Amino acid sequence: MKQTLTFKVNPQKPEMEIIQIAANIIKNGGLVAFPTETVYGLGANALNPKAVKALFRAKKRPLDNPPIVHVENIQEVYRLAKEVPPKAEILIEKFWPGPLTLIFKRSEIVPDITVSGLDTIAIRMPRHNVALALIKESGCPLAAPSANLAGRPSPTTAQHVLEDLNGRIDAVLDAGPTNIGVESTVLDLTVDPPQILRPGGVPYEVLKSILERVELHPVAVADMKVHVDRARSPGMKHRHYAPKARMIVVEGDLEAVVKKVAELTDYYRRRKAKVGVLATDETVASYEADVVKSLGSRSRLEDAAKNLFRLLREFDAEGVDVIIAEGVPSKGLGLAVMNRLRKASGYRIVKASD
């Protein structure tokens, strides 16, 4: 088992000597976890097939689940993509650096393993000084899925990374908690109209206001498992974001949801299960479970996004058997939160009605 080095780094002004150590690891085919504005990513040289293979192995990630390639300057996109349509240039201008991943047709320089054998590539430019400094100093684009074991809740702190990957990767750059807390929105520009494959940090409504025509892929809004032959984006095909506990999501009108969550809590506790409830500020006092946590206010869905993965890991740490989670409104960042909750539950969804 290798020793995983941990470096504290200033999120605003990264110490260059630390960035250089991490970049040298990347240049030598190693793996470095680093913060972005969304979640912590695990970086490998995207143009080095051996390094990318090691990345899949460290995460125990299925080889048919393509990682997102991170860049620090726009010129790289023209190198990695076969063509960059005008729509992409508008979106890059407006949202990069930021939590928007764009899918293009790939160029010949991209190794097959980096795109899981697809003819497309997913690219983004993260909005985090540490991430941008690391990519620049490494001198190559970084293939960087979330820095966790495949299927687990995504990491929003360096500690989460170490819980899953300590001894499996070379280094972690610890710049404190991430800001957004759910992954980037993935937008496929190889289809017309463009299609959101994964909702995330840039809401659907915002993209629609710019592109006018934009569709949500059925997987992005599914409340049951949708069969996907070939995933063009992370988060489409395999189980993701899942805590160790069995998880149930209760959706519907708030009053009916609170009633149903209380009923389910009672049902499982009578069967001697340790029950956790994932509530919101407005409802947290309504429940008598073993562990009750709040995502934040229902009127501030950005807080729910920021807190979600941390709370799922906390439930695991407290050893609950079942997590019963309230659904939140599917608008703005709420759509990304609901996508993660549903997937984390393996689509165990209860529709509450009066």
C-alpha positions in Angstrom: 0.0 0.0 0.0 1.5 3.4 -1.0 1.6 6.3 1.4 -0.8 9.1 0.5 0.9 12.5 1.1 -1.4 15.3 2.3 -0.5 19.0 1.7 -2.4 21.9 3.2 -2.7 24.6 0.5 -4.1 28.1 0.5 -7.3 28.1 -1.7 -6.8 31.8 -2.8 -3.0 31.8 -3.2 -1.7 28.3 -3.6 1.9 27.8 -2.4 3.8 27.2 -5.7 6.3 24.8 -4.0 3.5 22.5 -3.0 1.8 22.8 -6.5 5.2 21.9 -8.1 5.5 18.7 -5.9 1.9 17.7 -6.9 2.5 18.5 -10.6 5.7 16.4 -10.6 3.6 13.4 -9.4 1.2 14.0 -12.3 4.1 14.3 -14.8 5.4 10.9 -13.5 2.1 9.2 -14.1 0.8 9.5 -10.5 -2.6 10.5 -9.0 -3.3 13.7 -7.1 -6.6 14.6 -5.5 -7.4 18.3 -5.6 -10.2 20.7 -4.8 -12.5 22.3 -7.4 -15.5 24.5 -6.7 -17.8 21.5 -7.0 -16.2 18.5 -5.3 -12.7 17.2 -4.9 -11.4 15.6 -8.1 -8.8 12.9 -8.6 -6.3 14.0 -11.3 -4.2 12.0 -13.7 -2.5 13.1 -17.0 -5.4 12.7 -19.5 -3.0 12.0 -22.3 -1.2 9.2 -20.5 -3.2 6.0 -20.9 -1.2 4.2 -18.1 -2.0 7.0 -15.6 -5.7 7.0 -16.6 -5.8 3.2 -16.1 -4.3 3.7 -12.6 -7.0 6.3 -11.9 -9.8 3.8 -12.8 -8.1 1.2 -10.6 -7.6 3.4 -7.6 -11.3 4.4 -7.6 -12.5 0.9 -8.5 -14.3 2.7 -11.3 -16.0 0.8 -14.1 -14.0 1.3 -17.4 -17.2 2.3 -19.2 -17.7 5.4 -17.0 -15.8 8.2 -18.7 -14.1 10.9 -16.5 -14.3 14.6 -17.2 -11.1 16.2 -18.6 -10.1 19.4 -16.8 -8.2 22.2 -18.5 -6.9 25.6 -17.4 -6.9 27.4 -20.7 -9.3 27.5 -23.6 -6.7 26.7 -26.3 -6.7 23.1 -24.8 -10.3 22.6 -25.9 -9.3 23.2 -29.6 -6.6 20.5 -29.1 -8.8 17.9 -27.4 -12.0 18.5 -29.5 -12.4 17.8 -33.2 -14.6 20.9 -33.6 -15.8 23.6 -31.2 -19.3 24.9 -32.3 -20.3 28.5 -31.9 -22.7 27.6 -29.1 -19.7 26.2 -27.1 -17.8 29.4 -27.5 -20.7 31.4 -26.1 -21.0 29.0 -23.1 -17.3 29.0 -22.5 -17.2 32.8 -22.5 -20.1 33.0 -20.0 -19.5 30.1 -17.7 -15.8 29.2 -17.7 -14.1 28.8 -15.3 -17.1 27.2 -13.6 -19.3 24.2 -13.0 -20.3 23.5 -16.6 -18.9 20.5 -18.5 -19.3 20.5 -22.3 -19.2 17.4 -24.5 -17.5 17.5 -27.9 -16.4 15.1 -30.6 -12.9 14.1 -29.5 -9.7 14.7 -31.4 -7.1 12.0 -32.3 -4.7 12.9 -29.5 -7.1 11.7 -26.8 -6.4 8.1 -25.6 -9.3 5.7 -25.8 -9.3 4.9 -22.1 -9.7 8.6 -21.2 -13.1 8.6 -23.0 -14.0 5.0 -22.2 -13.8 4.2 -26.0 -16.4 6.9 -27.0 -16.0 9.3 -29.9 -16.8 12.2 -27.5 -14.9 13.9 -24.7 -16.3 15.8 -21.7 -14.3 19.0 -20.8 -14.5 21.7 -18.2 -12.4 24.5 -16.7 -12.8 24.5 -12.9 -13.2 27.7 -10.9 -10.7 27.1 -8.2 -7.2 28.6 -8.0 -5.6 25.3 -6.7 -7.1 23.3 -9.5 -6.0 25.8 -12.2 -2.5 26.1 -10.7 -2.1 22.3 -10.6 -3.3 21.8 -14.2 -1.1 24.6 -15.5 2.0 23.4 -13.6 1.4 19.8 -14.8 1.5 21.0 -18.4 -1.3 18.7 -19.4 -5.1 18.3 -19.2 -6.2 16.3 -16.2 -8.7 13.4 -16.3 -10.4 14.0 -13.0 -13.5 12.2 -11.7 -14.5 12.8 -8.1 -11.9 11.6 -5.6 -13.8 8.8 -4.0 -14.3 5.1 -4.3 -16.8 4.5 -7.2 -20.4 4.6 -6.0 -19.7 6.5 -2.7 -20.9 10.0 -1.9 -18.6 12.5 -3.6 -16.0 14.2 -1.4 -16.4 17.8 -0.5 -13.3 17.8 1.9 -9.9 16.3 1.9 -10.9 14.2 4.8 -13.6 12.6 2.7 -11.0 11.8 0.0 -8.7 10.1 2.6 -11.7 8.1 4.0 -12.0 6.4 0.6 -8.6 6.6 -1.0 -5.9 6.8 1.6 -3.1 4.4 0.5 -4.6 4.1 -3.0 -3.4 7.5 -4.4 -0.2 9.5 -4.3 -1.3 12.9 -2.8 -4.1 15.1 -1.7 -4.1 18.9 -1.9 -6.2 20.1 1.1 -7.7 23.5 0.5 -10.7 23.2 2.8 -14.3 22.4 1.9 -15.6 22.9 -1.6 -18.0 25.7 -2.4 -20.9 24.2 -4.5 -20.9 20.6 -3.2 -22.5 18.9 -6.2 -20.7 18.1 -9.5 -20.8 20.2 -12.6 -23.7 20.3 -15.1 -22.8 18.1 -18.1 -24.2 19.5 -21.4 -23.9 17.4 -24.6 -23.2 19.7 -27.6 -22.9 16.9 -30.1 -26.7 16.6 -30.3 -29.3 19.2 -31.4 -30.8 20.6 -29.3 -28.0 20.4 -26.7 -28.9 17.9 -23.9 -28.2 18.0 -20.1 -26.9 14.6 -19.3 -26.3 15.4 -15.6 -27.8 18.4 -13.7 -25.3 20.3 -11.6 -23.8 23.6 -10.6 -25.2 25.6 -13.6 -29.0 25.2 -13.4 -31.1 24.1 -16.4 -33.1 27.4 -16.3 -29.9 29.4 -16.7 -28.7 27.4 -19.7 -32.2 27.6 -21.2 -32.2 31.4 -20.9 -29.0 31.5 -23.1 -29.5 28.6 -25.5 -33.3 28.8 -25.8 -33.5 25.2 -26.8 -32.0 22.8 -24.3 -33.3 19.4 -23.3 -33.0 17.3 -20.1 -31.9 13.7 -20.8 -34.3 11.2 -19.3 -31.6 10.0 -16.9 -31.2 13.6 -15.5 -34.7 13.7 -14.2 -35.5 10.0 -13.8 -37.3 8.8 -10.7 -36.7 5.2 -11.7 -33.7 3.3 -13.2 -33.3 4.1 -16.9 -31.3 1.7 -19.1 -28.3 3.3 -20.7 -26.2 1.4 -23.2 -23.2 3.7 -23.3 -22.7 6.5 -20.8 -21.6 9.8 -22.4 -21.2 11.4 -19.0 -20.4 10.3 -15.4 -23.5 9.9 -13.3 -25.6 8.3 -16.1 -25.2 4.6 -15.9 -23.8 3.2 -12.6 -25.0 3.7 -9.0 -23.5 6.9 -7.6 -23.3 9.0 -4.5 -24.6 6.1 -2.3 -24.1 5.9 1.5 -23.6 2.5 3.2 -27.1 2.6 4.7 -30.3 1.7 2.8 -31.8 5.0 1.6 -35.4 6.0 0.8 -36.4 9.3 -0.8 -39.9 10.6 0.0 -41.3 13.1 -2.6 -44.5 15.1 -2.9 -46.3 17.9 -1.1 -44.4 19.0 2.0 -47.2 18.2 4.5 -47.6 14.7 3.0 -43.9 14.2 2.9 -43.4 15.0 6.6 -46.3 12.6 7.5 -44.8 9.8 5.4 -41.2 10.3 6.7 -42.6 10.1 10.2 -44.5 6.9 9.4 -41.5 5.2 7.8 -39.3 6.3 10.7 -41.7 4.6 13.1 -42.0 1.5 10.9 -38.2 0.9 10.8 -37.6 1.8 14.4 -40.2 -0.8 15.5 -38.1 -3.3 13.6 -35.0 -2.3 15.6 -33.3 -0.4 12.8 -31.2 2.7 13.6 -32.9 5.4 11.5 -31.5 8.6 10.2 -33.8 11.4 8.7 -32.5 13.9 6.2 -34.8 16.8 6.7 -34.8 20.6 6.0 -34.7 23.5 8.4 -38.5 23.9 8.1 -39.2 20.3 9.2 -36.3 19.2 11.3 -38.3 19.5 14.6 -41.0 17.2 13.2 -39.1 13.9 13.5 -38.2 11.5 16.3 -35.5 9.4 14.7 -32.2 8.2 16.0 -30.3 10.8 14.0 -31.9 13.9 12.3 -29.9 16.2 10.1 -31.0 19.2 8.0 -29.9 20.0 4.5 -30.7 23.7 5.2 -33.6 25.8 4.3 -36.0 24.8 1.4 -35.7 28.4 0.2 -31.9 28.1 -0.2 -31.3 25.1 -2.3 -27.6 26.1 -2.8 -27.2 25.1 0.9 -28.8 21.8 0.3 -26.4 21.2 -2.6 -23.4 22.2 -0.4 -24.4 20.0 2.5 -25.7 16.9 0.8 -22.6 14.6 0.4 -21.2 15.6 3.8 -24.4 14.7 5.6 -24.6 11.3 3.8 -21.1 10.5 5.0 -22.0 11.7 8.5 -25.0 9.2 8.6 -22.5 6.5 7.7 -20.1 7.6 10.4 -23.0 7.4 12.9 -23.9 3.9 11.8 -27.5 4.3 10.8 -29.2 1.4 9.0 -31.7 3.4 7.1 -31.8 7.0 5.8 -35.1 8.5 5.0 -34.7 11.7 3.0 -37.2 14.4 2.2 -37.3 15.5 -1.5 -36.7 19.1 -2.3 -38.2 21.3 -5.1 -36.6 20.4 -8.5 -35.8 24.0 -9.5 -32.5 25.7 -9.7 -29.8 23.6 -7.9 -32.7 21.5 -6.5 -32.8 19.5 -9.7 -29.1 18.5 -9.1 -29.9 17.7 -5.4 -32.9 15.5 -6.4 -30.8 13.7 -9.1 -28.2 12.8 -6.5 -30.7 11.8 -3.9 -32.6 9.5 -6.3 -29.4 7.9 -7.5 -28.0 7.5 -4.0 -31.2 5.7 -3.0 -31.0 3.3 -5.9 -34.3 4.8 -6.9 -36.1 3.7 -3.7 -38.6 6.5 -3.9 -41.9 6.8 -2.1 -44.5 9.3 -3.5 -46.3 10.8 -0.6 -49.9 12.0 -1.1 -52.5 13.4 1.3 
